[in-house]
Each structure stands twice: as structure tokens, then as C-alpha cells.
Amino acid sequence: MVSQVRSVSSMPSADQNEVLIVEDEQTSRRALGLLLSSCGYRPQVFATAEEALLWLNAGRHPRVALIDFNLPGMDGLDLIERLRTLTPTTFAVLITATDENSLTGRLNGRPVSYLRKPLDFDLLLRTLCRQSFHN
């Protein structure tokens, strides 16, 4: 099942202002980081899933993770699966420009929240705000 918004239970171990961003496209990565930083979040940005995993394996627990679907090396879906094991309190959101039919086929029934590219920054900020209230 594919969902665009998902609520989660309380996440006491997560850093409430830290947002993991994994995006291979430099301009998008920088724009997301600047937007979130200007709104009081602490973005941690990486170009690959492997770089993000090194950071996560050091014991980091972001409240939210924004993960591009098509990454070099490990893709976004695989990273989300690993993230759920490493830090199950993190709310993961897949970011994708992939069409709905292709995405549904790749998800294989896995429940994954996602936002479509180009990102609607207002929707993104509302999603982050909702997660703040659920924490």
C-alpha cells in the first residue's frame, strides 16, 4: 500500500530537529537543506545511501528522513528498509519523480510514505509539522 501521509507513535529517542536528507542531485540537496535550516530544522545531507548509513551507524536517530528513490548504489527503498531496522522511530519519506504505476510495482505492497517531485515545499513543511505534534 502506498500512502502520502502517515502518522507515527511517539519517538522519544529521535532528535526532534534533525532531518536526514539523502538526495544525489546537488541542487535539490542544497535547496532542501537551506529550506529546512531556515525553518529551524537541522538538516543532515548526504548524496548516497551508503554515506547516510555511515552516519546512522554512528548512533544518529533523526526524527524524519527524506530519501530520494533513485540513488546511485543502494536505492531509496533499500535505505528505508535499513533505516527501519537501525532507527525504527524515524519517519521515512520517499521522494520521487517516478510515475505512480512504476512506483506501485517497485513497492510490492510495502507501506511507504512518499512525496512527488517537484516537491511542494508547503506540503513538505506541513508533513514535518505534523510529525512534530506526533512526537
Sequence and secondary structure as in RCSB ss.txt:
>XXXX:A:sequence
MVSQVRSVSSMPSADQNEVLIVEDEQTSRRALGLLLSSCGYRPQVFATAEEALLWLNAGRHPRVALIDFNLPGMD
GLDLIERLRTLTPTTFAVLITATDENSLTGRLNGRPVSYLRKPLDFDLLLRTLCRQSFHN
>XXXX:A:secstr
 EES       TTSEEEEEEEE SSHHHHHHHHHHHHHTT EEEEESSHHHHHHHHHTT  EEEEEEESS SSS 
HHHHHHHHHHH TTSEEEEEE S HHHHHHHHTT  EEEEESS  HHHHHHHHHHHHHH 
